[in-house]
């Protein structure tokens, strides 16, 4: 005989969506446009056309959203930008803001 397991579910249980965070790249006077496009394609998985448009927005507006993610993913992307920028000798900075 198989044992049956009954589980009572709380019908009032609400599952909240995780908070989302915008990851933004900030303009600086030293990071090359090619490097910013490289970061956007490698870390944020943008197409070259998307990356070019975002790079121009960063250049013209001082910052631009590169993606919206959960906290863990957003903080990982910020760290990846910092690491890659340091490796290549650029001061490019990424920040995250709660959406």
Backbone as JSON Lines, residues from 0, in Angstrom:
{"i":0,"aa":"X","n":[0.82,-1.17,0.0],"ca":[0.0,0.0,0.0],"c":[0.87,1.25,0.0]}
{"i":1,"aa":"X","n":[0.56,2.18,-0.84],"ca":[1.32,3.43,-0.91],"c":[0.8,4.39,0.14]}
{"i":2,"aa":"X","n":[1.72,5.03,0.79],"ca":[1.33,6.06,1.76],"c":[0.99,7.34,1.02]}
{"i":3,"aa":"X","n":[-0.11,7.94,1.4],"ca":[-0.49,9.2,0.78],"c":[-0.12,10.34,1.72]}
{"i":4,"aa":"X","n":[0.44,11.34,1.15],"ca":[0.83,12.51,1.93],"c":[-0.08,13.66,1.55]}
{"i":5,"aa":"X","n":[-0.72,14.21,2.54],"ca":[-1.59,15.36,2.28],"c":[-0.9,16.61,2.76]}
{"i":6,"aa":"X","n":[-0.93,17.6,1.93],"ca":[-0.36,18.88,2.3],"c":[-1.46,19.92,2.18]}
{"i":7,"aa":"X","n":[-1.62,20.66,3.26],"ca":[-2.63,21.71,3.25],"c":[-1.94,23.01,2.85]}
{"i":8,"aa":"X","n":[-2.44,23.62,1.82],"ca":[-1.86,24.87,1.35],"c":[-2.63,26.05,1.92]}
{"i":9,"aa":"X","n":[-1.9,27.04,2.34],"ca":[-2.51,28.25,2.85],"c":[-2.98,29.07,1.66]}
{"i":10,"aa":"X","n":[-4.28,29.19,1.49],"ca":[-4.82,29.9,0.33],"c":[-4.6,31.4,0.43]}
{"i":11,"aa":"X","n":[-4.22,31.88,1.61],"ca":[-3.97,33.31,1.77],"c":[-2.51,33.68,1.52]}
{"i":12,"aa":"X","n":[-1.7,32.69,1.21],"ca":[-0.28,32.93,0.99],"c":[-0.08,33.74,-0.29]}
{"i":13,"aa":"X","n":[0.63,34.84,-0.14],"ca":[0.92,35.67,-1.31],"c":[2.4,35.54,-1.64]}
{"i":14,"aa":"X","n":[2.67,35.33,-2.9],"ca":[4.05,35.25,-3.34],"c":[4.38,36.58,-4.02]}
{"i":15,"aa":"X","n":[5.33,37.3,-3.45],"ca":[5.69,38.6,-3.99],"c":[6.76,38.44,-5.06]}
{"i":16,"aa":"X","n":[6.67,39.26,-6.07],"ca":[7.71,39.3,-7.09],"c":[8.96,39.87,-6.44]}
{"i":17,"aa":"X","n":[10.13,39.36,-6.81],"ca":[11.35,39.94,-6.24],"c":[11.53,41.38,-6.74]}
{"i":18,"aa":"X","n":[12.14,42.21,-5.9],"ca":[12.4,43.59,-6.31],"c":[13.34,43.57,-7.51]}
{"i":19,"aa":"X","n":[13.13,44.53,-8.39],"ca":[13.97,44.65,-9.57],"c":[14.86,45.89,-9.43]}
{"i":20,"aa":"X","n":[16.03,45.8,-10.05],"ca":[17.01,46.87,-9.99],"c":[17.5,47.21,-11.39]}
{"i":21,"aa":"X","n":[17.59,48.51,-11.65],"ca":[18.14,48.98,-12.92],"c":[19.66,49.03,-12.78]}
{"i":22,"aa":"X","n":[20.34,48.55,-13.8],"ca":[21.8,48.69,-13.85],"c":[22.09,49.78,-14.88]}
{"i":23,"aa":"X","n":[22.82,50.8,-14.43],"ca":[23.14,51.93,-15.29],"c":[24.65,52.05,-15.46]}
{"i":24,"aa":"X","n":[25.06,52.45,-16.65],"ca":[26.46,52.79,-16.89],"c":[26.56,54.31,-16.84]}
{"i":25,"aa":"X","n":[27.65,54.8,-16.25],"ca":[27.85,56.24,-16.11],"c":[28.92,56.71,-17.09]}
{"i":26,"aa":"X","n":[28.71,57.89,-17.64],"ca":[29.66,58.47,-18.58],"c":[30.94,58.89,-17.87]}
{"i":27,"aa":"X","n":[32.04,58.75,-18.56],"ca":[33.31,59.32,-18.1],"c":[34.06,59.8,-19.33]}
{"i":28,"aa":"X","n":[35.12,60.52,-19.12],"ca":[35.85,61.11,-20.24],"c":[36.99,60.23,-20.76]}
{"i":29,"aa":"X","n":[37.11,59.03,-20.24],"ca":[38.26,58.2,-20.58],"c":[37.93,56.87,-21.25]}
{"i":30,"aa":"X","n":[36.83,56.24,-20.85],"ca":[36.46,54.95,-21.45],"c":[36.11,55.18,-22.92]}
{"i":31,"aa":"X","n":[36.69,54.36,-23.78],"ca":[36.42,54.53,-25.21],"c":[35.03,54.03,-25.57]}
{"i":32,"aa":"X","n":[34.51,54.56,-26.64],"ca":[33.19,54.13,-27.11],"c":[33.21,52.64,-27.44]}
{"i":33,"aa":"X","n":[34.3,52.19,-28.05],"ca":[34.43,50.77,-28.4],"c":[34.41,49.89,-27.15]}
{"i":34,"aa":"X","n":[35.08,50.33,-26.08],"ca":[35.09,49.55,-24.85],"c":[33.68,49.47,-24.25]}
{"i":35,"aa":"X","n":[32.96,50.58,-24.25],"ca":[31.59,50.59,-23.7],"c":[30.7,49.65,-24.51]}
{"i":36,"aa":"X","n":[30.83,49.68,-25.82],"ca":[30.05,48.77,-26.67],"c":[30.43,47.32,-26.36]}
{"i":37,"aa":"X","n":[31.71,47.06,-26.16],"ca":[32.18,45.72,-25.81],"c":[31.55,45.25,-24.49]}
{"i":38,"aa":"X","n":[31.52,46.12,-23.49],"ca":[30.9,45.8,-22.2],"c":[29.42,45.48,-22.38]}
{"i":39,"aa":"X","n":[28.75,46.3,-23.17],"ca":[27.3,46.11,-23.38],"c":[26.99,44.81,-24.12]}
{"i":40,"aa":"X","n":[27.84,44.42,-25.04],"ca":[27.58,43.18,-25.77],"c":[27.96,41.95,-24.94]}
{"i":41,"aa":"X","n":[29.07,42.04,-24.2],"ca":[29.54,40.88,-23.44],"c":[28.8,40.68,-22.12]}
{"i":42,"aa":"X","n":[28.63,41.72,-21.36],"ca":[28.04,41.59,-20.03],"c":[26.51,41.68,-20.07]}
{"i":43,"aa":"X","n":[25.99,42.59,-20.91],"ca":[24.55,42.81,-20.93],"c":[23.86,42.14,-22.12]}
{"i":44,"aa":"X","n":[24.63,41.43,-22.94],"ca":[24.1,40.65,-24.06],"c":[23.26,41.48,-25.04]}
{"i":45,"aa":"X","n":[23.73,42.7,-25.3],"ca":[23.06,43.57,-26.27],"c":[23.63,43.3,-27.66]}
{"i":46,"aa":"X","n":[22.82,43.55,-28.67],"ca":[23.34,43.5,-30.03],"c":[24.24,44.71,-30.23]}
{"i":47,"aa":"X","n":[25.04,44.71,-31.27],"ca":[25.91,45.85,-31.53],"c":[25.09,47.11,-31.75]}
{"i":48,"aa":"X","n":[23.96,47.0,-32.46],"ca":[23.1,48.17,-32.68],"c":[22.53,48.7,-31.36]}
{"i":49,"aa":"X","n":[22.04,47.78,-30.52],"ca":[21.51,48.2,-29.21],"c":[22.61,48.83,-28.37]}
{"i":50,"aa":"X","n":[23.78,48.2,-28.37],"ca":[24.9,48.69,-27.57],"c":[25.34,50.08,-28.05]}
{"i":51,"aa":"X","n":[25.35,50.28,-29.34],"ca":[25.74,51.59,-29.89],"c":[24.76,52.67,-29.44]}
{"i":52,"aa":"X","n":[23.47,52.38,-29.49],"ca":[22.46,53.36,-29.07],"c":[22.59,53.66,-27.58]}
{"i":53,"aa":"X","n":[22.77,52.63,-26.76],"ca":[22.93,52.84,-25.32],"c":[24.19,53.64,-25.04]}
{"i":54,"aa":"X","n":[25.28,53.32,-25.73],"ca":[26.54,54.05,-25.55],"c":[26.37,55.53,-25.88]}
{"i":55,"aa":"X","n":[25.65,55.82,-26.96],"ca":[25.41,57.22,-27.33],"c":[24.56,57.93,-26.28]}
{"i":56,"aa":"X","n":[23.57,57.21,-25.73],"ca":[22.75,57.8,-24.67],"c":[23.58,58.09,-23.42]}
{"i":57,"aa":"X","n":[24.49,57.18,-23.08],"ca":[25.38,57.4,-21.94],"c":[26.23,58.64,-22.2]}
{"i":58,"aa":"X","n":[26.79,58.73,-23.4],"ca":[27.65,59.85,-23.77],"c":[26.89,61.18,-23.71]}
{"i":59,"aa":"X","n":[25.67,61.18,-24.22],"ca":[24.9,62.43,-24.31],"c":[24.17,62.8,-23.03]}
{"i":60,"aa":"X","n":[23.75,61.8,-22.24],"ca":[22.91,62.07,-21.06],"c":[23.6,61.82,-19.73]}
{"i":61,"aa":"X","n":[24.82,61.29,-19.77],"ca":[25.56,61.06,-18.54],"c":[25.38,59.68,-17.94]}
{"i":62,"aa":"X","n":[24.28,59.03,-18.27],"ca":[24.04,57.66,-17.8],"c":[22.91,57.06,-18.61]}
{"i":63,"aa":"X","n":[22.81,55.73,-18.54],"ca":[21.73,55.04,-19.26],"c":[21.51,53.66,-18.64]}
{"i":64,"aa":"X","n":[20.27,53.24,-18.63],"ca":[19.91,51.91,-18.14],"c":[20.36,50.87,-19.16]}
{"i":65,"aa":"X","n":[21.05,49.84,-18.66],"ca":[21.53,48.76,-19.52],"c":[20.7,47.5,-19.36]}
{"i":66,"aa":"X","n":[19.94,47.42,-18.27],"ca":[19.1,46.26,-18.03],"c":[18.44,46.36,-16.67]}
{"i":67,"aa":"X","n":[17.42,45.53,-16.48],"ca":[16.68,45.49,-15.22],"c":[16.66,44.04,-14.76]}
{"i":68,"aa":"X","n":[17.14,43.82,-13.52],"ca":[17.37,42.47,-13.02],"c":[16.99,42.36,-11.54]}
{"i":69,"aa":"X","n":[16.98,41.12,-11.06],"ca":[16.85,40.91,-9.62],"c":[18.13,41.43,-8.95]}
{"i":70,"aa":"X","n":[18.09,41.58,-7.64],"ca":[19.23,42.16,-6.91],"c":[20.53,41.38,-7.17]}
{"i":71,"aa":"X","n":[20.47,40.07,-7.07],"ca":[21.69,39.26,-7.24],"c":[22.29,39.41,-8.63]}
{"i":72,"aa":"X","n":[21.45,39.37,-9.63],"ca":[21.96,39.48,-11.0],"c":[22.48,40.9,-11.25]}
{"i":73,"aa":"X","n":[21.75,41.9,-10.78],"ca":[22.19,43.29,-10.96],"c":[23.54,43.53,-10.3]}
{"i":74,"aa":"X","n":[23.7,43.04,-9.07],"ca":[24.98,43.27,-8.38],"c":[26.11,42.51,-9.06]}
{"i":75,"aa":"X","n":[25.82,41.36,-9.64],"ca":[26.83,40.61,-10.39],"c":[27.26,41.39,-11.63]}
{"i":76,"aa":"X","n":[26.29,41.98,-12.35],"ca":[26.6,42.76,-13.55],"c":[27.47,43.97,-13.18]}
{"i":77,"aa":"X","n":[27.15,44.65,-12.08],"ca":[27.95,45.8,-11.63],"c":[29.38,45.35,-11.35]}
{"i":78,"aa":"X","n":[29.54,44.23,-10.68],"ca":[30.87,43.7,-10.36],"c":[31.63,43.31,-11.64]}
{"i":79,"aa":"X","n":[30.92,42.73,-12.6],"ca":[31.56,42.33,-13.86],"c":[32.08,43.56,-14.62]}
{"i":80,"aa":"X","n":[31.29,44.63,-14.62],"ca":[31.73,45.87,-15.29],"c":[32.98,46.39,-14.61]}
{"i":81,"aa":"X","n":[32.97,46.43,-13.27],"ca":[34.12,46.94,-12.51],"c":[35.37,46.13,-12.82]}
{"i":82,"aa":"X","n":[35.24,44.81,-12.82],"ca":[36.38,43.92,-13.08],"c":[36.93,44.13,-14.49]}
{"i":83,"aa":"X","n":[36.05,44.13,-15.48],"ca":[36.5,44.28,-16.87],"c":[37.13,45.66,-17.1]}
{"i":84,"aa":"X","n":[36.53,46.69,-16.5],"ca":[37.08,48.05,-16.66],"c":[38.48,48.13,-16.05]}
{"i":85,"aa":"X","n":[38.65,47.55,-14.88],"ca":[39.97,47.56,-14.23],"c":[41.0,46.82,-15.07]}
{"i":86,"aa":"X","n":[40.58,45.66,-15.61],"ca":[41.5,44.86,-16.43],"c":[41.98,45.64,-17.65]}
{"i":87,"aa":"X","n":[41.09,46.45,-18.22],"ca":[41.41,47.2,-19.44],"c":[41.91,48.61,-19.15]}
{"i":88,"aa":"X","n":[41.95,49.0,-17.87],"ca":[42.48,50.3,-17.5],"c":[41.53,51.47,-17.71]}
{"i":89,"aa":"X","n":[40.23,51.19,-17.67],"ca":[39.23,52.25,-17.84],"c":[38.48,52.5,-16.53]}
{"i":90,"aa":"X","n":[38.0,53.74,-16.33],"ca":[37.25,54.05,-15.11],"c":[35.74,53.85,-15.25]}
{"i":91,"aa":"X","n":[35.29,53.12,-16.26],"ca":[33.85,52.93,-16.47],"c":[33.2,52.4,-15.2]}
{"i":92,"aa":"X","n":[32.07,52.98,-14.85],"ca":[31.39,52.61,-13.62],"c":[29.94,52.25,-13.9]}
{"i":93,"aa":"X","n":[29.49,51.18,-13.25],"ca":[28.09,50.77,-13.3],"c":[27.52,50.91,-11.9]}
{"i":94,"aa":"X","n":[26.26,51.32,-11.82],"ca":[25.57,51.42,-10.55],"c":[24.22,50.72,-10.68]}
{"i":95,"aa":"X","n":[23.62,50.42,-9.55],"ca":[22.27,49.85,-9.59],"c":[21.35,50.7,-8.74]}
{"i":96,"aa":"X","n":[20.11,50.84,-9.23],"ca":[19.08,51.6,-8.54],"c":[17.82,50.75,-8.5]}
{"i":97,"aa":"X","n":[17.11,50.81,-7.37],"ca":[15.86,50.07,-7.27],"c":[14.87,50.66,-8.26]}
{"i":98,"aa":"X","n":[14.16,49.77,-8.95],"ca":[13.2,50.22,-9.95],"c":[11.97,50.81,-9.3]}
